[in-house]
Structures are given as C-alpha cells and as structure tokens.
Amino acid sequence: MITLELARLTAGAGHVTFSYLAKTKAPDPALAQAVRRSTPLRLTGLISAALGHPRAANALLALSSLANGALLAHPRTPDRPPS
C-alpha cells in the first residue's frame, strides 16, 4: 500500500509539472477539492509508515482513498449547501 501511495504521489507531481510546463487546463475543481480534503489522512498514513506502524499506515491510506471517492461522488460546491 505504501508503494502504491508513493507511486500516486510521484504521478501527481509529474502531472502537475507537465500541466504547468505545457500550460494545459486546470484539473476539475471537484477533484482538486477532494484531494485537498483527504490530504491530512494521507499525510498521517505516511507518517505512521515512517514511524514503523504499517497496519495503521495501510488503514489510513485506504481510508483516505475511500474518502476521496466519497468526496468525488458528492462534491461540495459553493452553489450547493452541504447536506
């Protein structure tokens, strides 16, 4: 799971760099918001892994992925109040 997260982070950094240099369009705002809101869980998972707690790290990274999916399925937008 940790290896997959590192691959995801590397791919994300590559995408951002390519987008910046190629001046492509910005990502979907709902996607950007979902990623921003689930980042604390991902960071906590990576810190747990670094401290030698692989089970907690895997659980946190899996939870953040599920949270990402839920946030994408039900994005909060300024014109739609939270439910």
N, CA, C and O of each residue as an XYZ file, in Angstrom:
332
protein
N       0.827     -1.189      0.000
C       0.000      0.000      0.000
C       0.870      1.251      0.000
O       0.560      2.229     -0.680
N       1.949      1.218      0.757
C       2.849      2.363      0.817
C       3.468      2.615     -0.553
O       3.585      3.763     -0.984
N       3.861      1.550     -1.232
C       4.447      1.683     -2.563
C       3.444      2.301     -3.533
O       3.809      3.136     -4.361
N       2.190      1.892     -3.432
C       1.158      2.470     -4.303
C       0.966      3.953     -4.004
O       0.782      4.752     -4.922
N       1.006      4.319     -2.746
C       0.847      5.733     -2.386
C       2.015      6.560     -2.908
O       1.817      7.665     -3.413
N       3.221      6.036     -2.790
C       4.374      6.754     -3.324
C       4.281      6.879     -4.846
O       4.646      7.912     -5.406
N       3.797      5.840     -5.510
C       3.602      5.921     -6.969
C       2.546      6.960     -7.310
O       2.699      7.697     -8.284
N       1.477      7.031     -6.523
C       0.430      8.019     -6.760
C       0.966      9.435     -6.580
O       0.668     10.323     -7.379
N       1.751      9.642     -5.537
C       2.333     10.960     -5.300
C       3.293     11.356     -6.416
O       3.315     12.510     -6.844
N       4.083     10.397     -6.883
C       5.005     10.668     -7.980
C       4.251     11.010     -9.256
O       4.611     11.950     -9.965
N       3.203     10.243     -9.547
C       2.395     10.519    -10.740
C       1.717     11.884    -10.630
O       1.642     12.619    -11.615
N       1.228     12.223     -9.451
C       0.598     13.524     -9.249
C       1.583     14.667     -9.444
O       1.258     15.674    -10.073
N       2.773     14.510     -8.911
C       3.793     15.551     -9.079
C       4.184     15.685    -10.553
O       4.392     16.793    -11.049
N       4.283     14.552    -11.244
C       4.585     14.595    -12.678
C       3.485     15.280    -13.470
O       3.757     16.054    -14.387
N       2.252     14.993    -13.111
C       1.111     15.606    -13.802
C       1.092     17.116    -13.591
O       0.871     17.880    -14.531
N       1.325     17.538    -12.353
C       1.338     18.972    -12.051
C       2.465     19.656    -12.817
O       2.266     20.725    -13.393
N       3.642     19.046    -12.825
C       4.773     19.633    -13.542
C       4.477     19.726    -15.030
O       4.720     20.762    -15.649
N       3.954     18.650    -15.607
C       3.611     18.653    -17.035
C       2.550     19.709    -17.330
O       2.662     20.448    -18.308
N       1.523     19.782    -16.486
C       0.451     20.758    -16.690
C       0.984     22.184    -16.621
O       0.579     23.047    -17.399
N       1.891     22.420    -15.686
C       2.448     23.760    -15.534
C       3.296     24.116    -16.750
O       3.169     25.208    -17.304
N       4.154     23.200    -17.160
C       5.052     23.495    -18.277
C       4.317     23.522    -19.620
O       4.650     24.322    -20.494
N       3.332     22.661    -19.782
C       2.604     22.599    -21.051
C       1.419     23.561    -21.067
O       0.775     23.740    -22.100
N       1.133     24.176    -19.926
C       0.021     25.127    -19.789
C      -1.301     24.525    -20.241
O      -2.066     25.138    -20.985
N      -1.548     23.313    -19.772
C      -2.822     22.662    -20.074
C      -3.876     23.195    -19.123
O      -3.578     24.006    -18.246
N      -5.109     22.741    -19.295
C      -6.185     23.236    -18.437
C      -6.057     22.679    -17.018
O      -5.473     21.618    -16.799
N      -6.607     23.409    -16.081
C      -6.555     23.015    -14.674
C      -7.423     21.781    -14.445
O      -8.352     21.527    -15.212
N      -7.127     21.008    -13.388
C      -7.963     19.838    -13.098
C      -9.367     20.265    -12.673
O      -9.606     21.417    -12.312
N     -10.264     19.322    -12.726
C     -11.640     19.561    -12.300
C     -11.647     20.085    -10.862
O     -10.994     19.496    -10.001
N     -12.363     21.172    -10.579
C     -12.385     21.714     -9.215
C     -12.859     20.716     -8.161
O     -12.368     20.735     -7.032
N     -13.803     19.847     -8.511
C     -14.274     18.843     -7.547
C     -13.148     17.877     -7.187
O     -13.013     17.481     -6.030
N     -12.343     17.501     -8.174
C     -11.218     16.605     -7.923
C     -10.186     17.294     -7.041
O      -9.689     16.702     -6.083
N      -9.866     18.533     -7.359
C      -8.883     19.270     -6.561
C      -9.352     19.420     -5.119
O      -8.560     19.275     -4.189
N     -10.626     19.708     -4.933
C     -11.177     19.863     -3.582
C     -11.137     18.530     -2.819
O     -10.791     18.501     -1.638
N     -11.488     17.439     -3.490
C     -11.472     16.128     -2.843
C     -10.056     15.762     -2.402
O      -9.855     15.243     -1.305
N      -9.096     16.032     -3.252
C      -7.706     15.713     -2.911
C      -7.241     16.564     -1.733
O      -6.590     16.058     -0.819
N      -7.575     17.860     -1.752
C      -7.183     18.734     -0.643
C      -7.790     18.286      0.676
O      -7.133     18.338      1.716
N      -9.024     17.852      0.637
C      -9.702     17.482      1.886
C      -9.222     16.141      2.436
O      -9.320     15.909      3.640
N      -8.705     15.254      1.585
C      -8.241     13.950      2.076
C      -6.733     13.925      2.332
O      -6.210     12.914      2.801
N      -6.036     15.003      2.037
C      -4.586     15.049      2.232
C      -4.159     14.814      3.677
O      -3.173     14.108      3.887
N      -4.842     15.364      4.695
C      -4.394     15.089      6.071
C      -4.380     13.593      6.420
O      -3.493     13.133      7.139
N      -5.355     12.841      5.914
C      -5.354     11.390      6.168
C      -4.158     10.729      5.496
O      -3.501      9.873      6.088
N      -3.878     11.127      4.261
C      -2.731     10.546      3.540
C      -1.426     10.878      4.253
O      -0.565     10.013      4.414
N      -1.282     12.119      4.676
C      -0.062     12.523      5.373
C       0.103     11.756      6.682
O       1.205     11.320      7.014
N      -0.980     11.593      7.415
C      -0.928     10.830      8.666
C      -0.524      9.388      8.388
O       0.254      8.804      9.143
N      -1.046      8.814      7.312
C      -0.672      7.453      6.940
C       0.798      7.326      6.604
O       1.447      6.360      7.006
N       1.332      8.295      5.868
C       2.754      8.250      5.519
C       3.638      8.427      6.762
O       4.687      7.792      6.876
N       3.216      9.277      7.672
C       3.975      9.450      8.923
C       3.920      8.168      9.746
O       4.924      7.766     10.334
N       2.756      7.524      9.793
C       2.633      6.248     10.522
C       3.576      5.203      9.936
O       4.205      4.442     10.672
N       3.670      5.172      8.622
C       4.577      4.214      7.976
C       6.023      4.523      8.336
O       6.804      3.613      8.614
N       6.375      5.791      8.333
C       7.745      6.179      8.665
C       8.090      5.846     10.110
O       9.250      5.583     10.427
N       7.087      5.856     10.990
C       7.314      5.541     12.403
C       7.256      4.044     12.697
O       7.399      3.623     13.845
N       7.044      3.240     11.644
C       7.055      1.793     11.830
C       5.724      1.183     12.203
O       5.691      0.151     12.874
N       4.638      1.783     11.795
C       3.300      1.259     12.069
C       2.601      0.945     10.738
O       1.718      1.689     10.314
N       2.993     -0.153     10.081
C       2.458     -0.422      8.744
C       0.953     -0.684      8.712
O       0.291     -0.287      7.753
N       0.399     -1.333      9.721
C      -1.049     -1.589      9.702
C      -1.841     -0.294      9.771
O      -2.801     -0.094      9.026
N      -1.427      0.575     10.671
C      -2.109      1.873     10.785
C      -1.938      2.679      9.501
O      -2.871      3.338      9.044
N      -0.750      2.622      8.930
C      -0.489      3.351      7.681
C      -1.384      2.838      6.560
O      -1.993      3.629      5.840
N      -1.467      1.530      6.409
C      -2.317      0.963      5.361
C      -3.781      1.329      5.570
O      -4.490      1.647      4.615
N      -4.229      1.283      6.819
C      -5.622      1.625      7.105
C      -5.897      3.095      6.790
O      -6.929      3.416      6.201
N      -4.995      3.979      7.173
C      -5.191      5.410      6.909
C      -5.161      5.721      5.419
O      -5.957      6.527      4.938
N      -4.255      5.092      4.688
C      -4.179      5.335      3.243
C      -5.416      4.786      2.533
O      -5.934      5.410      1.606
N      -5.884      3.622      2.970
C      -7.105      3.071      2.379
C      -8.302      3.960      2.704
O      -9.151      4.198      1.845
N      -8.371      4.449      3.937
C      -9.461      5.340      4.340
C      -9.441      6.633      3.534
O     -10.492      7.140      3.143
N      -8.254      7.164      3.288
C      -8.178      8.402      2.508
C      -8.610      8.172      1.065
O      -9.210      9.053      0.450
N      -8.313      7.005      0.527
C      -8.770      6.689     -0.832
C     -10.285      6.578     -0.880
O     -10.921      7.062     -1.816
N     -10.861      5.938      0.132
C     -12.326      5.853      0.202
C     -12.957      7.233      0.382
O     -13.995      7.536     -0.206
N     -12.314      8.063      1.203
C     -12.822      9.429      1.402
C     -12.769     10.208      0.096
O     -13.689     10.966     -0.212
N     -11.699     10.027     -0.671
C     -11.589     10.671     -1.980
C     -12.763     10.282     -2.867
O     -13.387     11.138     -3.494
N     -13.057      8.999     -2.915
C     -14.169      8.521     -3.731
C     -15.498      9.103     -3.280
O     -16.323      9.495     -4.106
N     -15.706      9.161     -1.963
C     -16.949      9.721     -1.437
C     -17.053     11.212     -1.734
O     -18.126     11.709     -2.075
N     -15.946     11.917     -1.603
C     -15.957     13.356     -1.883
C     -16.188     13.630     -3.363
O     -16.824     14.624     -3.717
N     -15.683     12.767     -4.223
C     -15.916     12.942     -5.660
C     -17.358     12.615     -6.027
O     -17.935     13.230     -6.924
N     -17.933     11.647     -5.330
C     -19.319     11.270     -5.617
C     -20.302     12.350     -5.170
O     -21.354     12.540     -5.779
N     -19.944     13.050     -4.102
C     -20.819     14.096     -3.552
C     -20.006     15.359     -3.293
O     -19.767     15.708     -2.137
N     -19.577     16.049     -4.342
C     -18.739     17.234     -4.136
C     -19.529     18.389     -3.522
O     -20.719     18.566     -3.785
N     -18.836     19.160     -2.706
C     -19.425     20.386     -2.153
C     -19.061     21.525     -3.078
O     -17.884     21.767     -3.348
N     -20.048     22.209     -3.551
C     -19.801     23.367     -4.400
C     -20.428     24.581     -3.728
O     -21.349     24.425     -2.926
N     -19.954     25.783     -4.034
C     -20.496     26.974     -3.383
C     -21.996     27.167     -3.605
O     -22.684     27.709     -2.740
N     -22.509     26.728     -4.758
C     -23.934     26.926     -5.029
C     -24.803     25.812     -4.473
O     -26.027     25.879     -4.584
N     -24.195     24.777     -3.869
C     -24.954     23.688     -3.279
C     -24.572     23.550     -1.812
O     -23.444     23.157     -1.516
N     -25.469     23.857     -0.887
C     -25.112     23.774      0.531
C     -24.834     22.335      0.953
O     -25.340     21.397      0.337
N     -24.032     22.157      1.999
C     -23.733     20.794      2.455
C     -24.991     20.106      2.948
O     -25.886     20.739      3.508
N     -25.044     18.801      2.730
C     -26.234     18.059      3.154
C     -25.977     17.279      4.421
O     -26.873     16.597      4.918
